[in-house]
Amino acid sequence: MLDQSDEGLPNYVGKYRIRAKLGSGGMADVYLAYLDGPAGFTKPVALKRMKPALAKVGEFVELFLTEAKTASLLAHPNICQVYELGAGDDGYFMVMEYLLGVPLTKLLAKQMTDPDSFPLGMLVGLAAQACEGMHYAHNLCDHTNTRYDIVHRDLSPPNIYLTNNGMAKILDFGISKSTQSVVKTATGQIRGKFSYMSPEQLRGHDLDPRSDVFSLAIIVLELLTGTRLFRRASRLETFEAVTKAPIPRADSINKRIPKPVADALELGLSRDRETRFSTARAFGTALSEAAQGFGGAWPAPQIAECTESIFRHEMQARREWLDAAQSGAFTASQAMQALEALESTDRTIADDCFSPEDAETKLVARENHRRQTTQVDPE
């Protein structure tokens, strides 16, 4: 068992000193941790550890290992770097770069209040970066030049981060698929967030990079218009919206969006993937070219300057929080309370995501089903 603090946090996981809990998902908890070295060296990292209840369940272990192994292959400035996969008495953990900045959910929440909160060039610049990151992942090859054929399958605002230096960082390849993946999704099983899926993903078809292009186009349209494109009151209604309902043009929602940009988004949101952009790079390039006559896509330094200006109070609070966490100026529970205040955002952005309990609830249901039948549970 791991040595734990009085407040229930592990003091160490492997060689990493734990200082605060950053969050909890369906399969794992994420901590702010530090790698300490000689002469006062210390490096902040994000450490993701499997939940104890799931750490001995084969399917969830394989999902976690797939995420770690896939992400560890990816070395690109627009993808969150994974440093290490480790194992302890309480299960597997992975160590990732700690990102100082804000998730795109923050930008979307602000846009939903005021659709002109951010300049067009800033949002197009971010979109172009995310497209480059996914283009790299889609075309990754091993040393024999064999393609991995990675498809993210869960691109959404919570999984793209805007750092303080103006970089878009793609996170969470936990449900990605590749030709090298051990985990295979059962027929009819849908993973991801319904309102950010492509029609072919919702229908359970085989996927290729064009599915991620559709998801990216949803995100970009929502950021530019400050509206949720496909989210409805229920998953069934969301399914119908993605697969059948008319898709409004971006410039019909926000008249300030230039027609060339709306044209690029319309092509990215084509339900027929044969007429959609064939690559994420092609989509990003089209957006950048469409914005040329309207100030162009902003480079990272300009995005960083704008981010610091718009989120200056939050960015300063995050820096102070990080300093206090490193120095031990507050307890683990105080750190969590302070972080929750920083992370508060519009609930409508994430309410079509699975709750943290869903994985464990699903596990219990599966075990009950297995006791009653020998058939494979498609869920």
Backbone hydrogen bonds, N-H to C=O, Kabsch-Sander energy under -0.5 kcal/mol:
donor,donor_aa,acceptor,acceptor_aa,energy
5,S,9,L,-3.9
8,G,5,S,-1.7
11,N,3,D,-2.7
12,Y,3,D,-0.7
13,V,16,Y,-2.3
16,Y,13,V,-2.1
17,R,34,Y,-2.8
18,I,11,N,-2.2
18,I,16,Y,-0.5
19,R,32,L,-2.8
20,A,32,L,-1.4
22,L,20,A,-0.6
22,L,30,V,-2.6
23,G,30,V,-1.7
25,G,28,A,-3.1
29,D,49,R,-2.8
30,V,23,G,-2.7
31,Y,47,L,-3.0
32,L,20,A,-2.9
33,A,31,Y,-0.6
33,A,45,V,-2.6
34,Y,17,R,-2.3
35,L,43,K,-2.4
36,D,15,K,-0.5
36,D,34,Y,-0.7
37,G,41,F,-2.8
40,G,37,G,-0.5
41,F,38,P,-1.7
43,K,35,L,-1.7
45,V,33,A,-2.8
46,A,96,M,-2.5
47,L,31,Y,-2.8
47,L,45,V,-0.6
48,K,46,A,-0.5
48,K,94,M,-2.9
49,R,29,D,-3.0
49,R,47,L,-0.6
50,M,92,Y,-1.9
51,K,27,M,-2.4
54,L,51,K,-1.7
55,A,51,K,-1.1
57,V,54,L,-1.7
58,G,56,K,-0.7
61,V,57,V,-2.4
62,E,58,G,-2.6
63,L,59,E,-1.9
64,F,60,F,-2.3
65,L,61,V,-2.8
66,T,62,E,-2.5
67,E,63,L,-2.2
68,A,64,F,-2.4
69,K,65,L,-2.9
70,T,66,T,-2.7
71,A,67,E,-2.8
72,S,68,A,-2.1
73,L,69,K,-0.7
73,L,70,T,-1.0
74,L,70,T,-0.6
74,L,71,A,-1.0
75,A,73,L,-0.6
76,H,74,L,-0.5
79,I,76,H,-2.0
80,C,170,I,-2.5
82,V,71,A,-0.5
83,Y,81,Q,-0.5
83,Y,95,V,-3.0
84,E,95,V,-1.4
86,G,93,F,-3.4
88,G,91,G,-2.0
91,G,88,G,-1.6
93,F,86,G,-2.6
94,M,48,K,-2.5
95,V,84,E,-2.8
96,M,46,A,-3.2
97,E,81,Q,-2.3
98,Y,44,P,-0.7
100,L,98,Y,-0.6
101,G,99,L,-0.7
102,V,162,L,-2.7
104,L,157,P,-1.1
104,L,160,I,-2.5
105,T,157,P,-0.6
106,K,103,P,-1.7
107,L,103,P,-0.8
108,L,104,L,-2.7
109,A,105,T,-2.5
110,K,106,K,-1.9
111,Q,107,L,-2.5
112,M,108,L,-2.3
113,T,109,A,-0.9
113,T,110,K,-0.5
114,D,110,K,-2.5
117,S,114,D,-1.7
123,L,119,P,-1.8
124,V,120,L,-2.6
125,G,121,G,-2.1
126,L,122,M,-2.2
127,A,123,L,-2.4
128,A,124,V,-2.6
129,Q,125,G,-1.8
130,A,126,L,-2.5
131,C,127,A,-2.4
132,E,128,A,-2.0
133,G,129,Q,-2.4
134,M,130,A,-2.2
135,H,131,C,-2.5
136,Y,132,E,-2.2
137,A,133,G,-2.0
138,H,134,M,-3.0
139,N,135,H,-1.4
140,L,137,A,-1.2
142,D,146,T,-2.2
145,N,142,D,-2.2
148,Y,140,L,-2.6
149,D,140,L,-0.6
150,I,137,A,-0.7
151,V,177,K,-2.3
159,N,156,S,-1.8
160,I,157,P,-1.4
161,Y,169,K,-3.0
162,L,102,V,-3.3
163,T,161,Y,-0.6
163,T,167,M,-2.7
164,N,100,L,-2.5
166,G,163,T,-1.8
169,K,161,Y,-2.9
170,I,78,N,-2.2
171,L,159,N,-3.0
176,S,173,F,-1.2
177,K,151,V,-2.3
179,T,148,Y,-3.1
181,S,178,S,-1.2
189,Q,186,A,-2.4
191,R,189,Q,-0.5
194,F,192,G,-0.6
196,Y,193,K,-2.2
197,M,194,F,-1.6
202,L,198,S,-2.3
203,R,199,P,-1.7
204,G,201,Q,-1.4
205,H,200,E,-2.6
211,S,208,D,-2.3
212,D,208,D,-0.6
213,V,209,P,-1.6
214,F,210,R,-1.8
215,S,211,S,-1.8
216,L,212,D,-2.7
217,A,213,V,-2.3
218,I,214,F,-1.9
219,I,215,S,-2.1
220,V,216,L,-2.5
221,L,217,A,-2.5
222,E,218,I,-2.6
223,L,219,I,-2.3
224,L,220,V,-2.3
225,T,221,L,-2.1
226,G,222,E,-2.6
227,T,222,E,-0.5
229,L,227,T,-0.6
238,T,234,S,-2.1
239,F,235,R,-2.7
240,E,236,L,-2.3
241,A,237,E,-2.3
242,V,238,T,-2.5
243,T,239,F,-2.3
244,K,240,E,-2.6
245,A,240,E,-1.8
252,S,249,R,-1.2
253,I,249,R,-0.8
253,I,250,A,-0.8
254,N,250,A,-2.6
255,K,253,I,-0.5
257,I,254,N,-2.0
262,A,258,P,-2.2
263,D,259,K,-2.7
264,A,260,P,-1.8
265,L,261,V,-2.2
266,E,262,A,-2.4
267,L,263,D,-2.0
268,G,264,A,-2.1
269,L,265,L,-1.6
270,S,267,L,-1.3
273,R,271,R,-0.9
275,T,272,D,-1.8
276,R,272,D,-0.6
283,F,279,T,-1.5
284,G,280,A,-2.6
285,T,281,R,-3.0
286,A,282,A,-2.1
287,L,283,F,-2.2
288,S,284,G,-2.3
289,E,285,T,-2.7
290,A,286,A,-2.2
291,A,287,L,-1.4
292,Q,289,E,-1.0
294,F,291,A,-2.0
295,G,292,Q,-0.9
296,G,291,A,-2.9
298,W,121,G,-2.5
303,I,299,P,-2.1
304,A,300,A,-2.8
305,E,301,P,-2.0
306,C,302,Q,-2.0
307,T,303,I,-2.6
308,E,304,A,-2.6
309,S,305,E,-1.6
310,I,306,C,-2.9
311,F,307,T,-2.8
312,R,309,S,-0.7
315,M,311,F,-3.3
316,Q,312,R,-2.2
317,A,313,H,-2.2
318,R,314,E,-2.4
319,R,315,M,-2.1
320,E,316,Q,-2.4
321,W,317,A,-2.3
322,L,318,R,-2.5
323,D,319,R,-2.4
324,A,320,E,-2.4
325,A,321,W,-2.5
326,Q,322,L,-2.3
327,S,323,D,-2.1
328,G,324,A,-1.2
329,A,324,A,-2.2
330,F,324,A,-0.6
335,A,331,T,-2.4
336,M,332,A,-2.2
337,Q,333,S,-2.3
338,A,334,Q,-2.3
339,L,335,A,-2.3
340,E,336,M,-2.6
341,A,337,Q,-1.6
342,L,338,A,-1.5
343,E,339,L,-2.4
344,S,340,E,-0.8
349,I,346,D,-1.5
350,A,347,R,-1.0
351,D,347,R,-1.0
353,C,350,A,-2.1
358,D,355,S,-1.6
361,T,357,E,-2.7
362,K,358,D,-2.8
363,L,359,A,-2.0
364,V,360,E,-2.2
365,A,361,T,-2.3
366,R,362,K,-2.4
367,E,363,L,-2.5
368,N,364,V,-2.3
369,H,365,A,-2.1
370,R,366,R,-2.5
371,R,367,E,-1.4
372,Q,368,N,-0.8
372,Q,369,H,-0.8
373,T,369,H,-1.6
